[in-house]
């Protein structure tokens, strides 16, 4: 039959499938992998999801359906008569395969737990988990708590020191030229520009 390797002995099963074909019954026909979805790869006679693609066993009893599929795959690799007769076929439906919005987030596989790379979760692996944060369409590891605390303390402290130094220099400068614009005023104007720029960039980045 189409898709089978007739040069190998069948044994306690149908003839093995060729590369690029899969079966859902131990004694059933082989089906072309690409005819089902471009996101599937077929090795070892069973389908799995390629890197950059995603599927989910979604139903009220998805754990049971997923487990039955995994059990069928395990039994399919047994070539003698010790295979489990209750897992000789998979009668459920394979999930729909989707192309991931962020290809680097999806590693593919078989089960729901296989789909996302470390740090990603959710539909199409498009969300960051609780230990990662979104940065330029990637999920980066959250920094340790001590680093965040240090930044919260150190940045305002340095700002106060710089502002105090500018104020002292400004006072000395104004005593020599009362018409000149103060350094503090100039610093405040620059700070407003920088804050406005940061707000615009934050809006752009959050929309990506």
C-alpha positions, 0 to 999 in steps of 0.5 A: 500500500501507498506509504508503506515499506514493503521490504521489511517484515510486518510481524505483529502489525502492518508494514512499517510506514515510510518516512513522512507518513504516519498511521493511527492504527497498528494494522491500518494504512499509512497517511501522508504527513504533509497532506494533513498539515505543513506543521506536522513531521512524521517520524517513527510512524506517528505525527508530531508538531514541528518547531515554530508550530503549536497544537493543543489537546483541547476538550473536556477530557483532553488529558485522557485523549492526549494520554491515549495518543501517547500510549498508542505511540509507545505500543506502536514501537513494540514489534512482538506480540507483547503490545497492549491490545487496548492501545493498538489504535487511536480513535480520537482526532488530532488537534489543529496545528497553528503557525506560531506568531513568535516562531522562536517560542514554539518548540513543537512536540506531542503533548501540551506540555511539550509545545512551548520553550522555557519562559513561554506559555499560553495559546501559541506560546505567545505569553511569558510565564511568571518568571519571565517578562516580555522584551522586544517580542521575546520572554527574558528571565526576570532579574533577581529581586536584589537587583531591582531593589538596588536600582530603586534605591541607587537611581534616586540617590544618584539623581539627588546628588547630581541635582544638588551639584547642579544647584550649587554650580548654578548658584555660583554661576548666577552670582556672576551673571544674573541674566543667564538661564540657570543650569537647573532650568536647562536640566529640567527642560532636558529632563522633560524631553527625555521623559516624553521620549521615554513615554513614546518609546514605551507606547511603541514597544508595548504595541509590538 
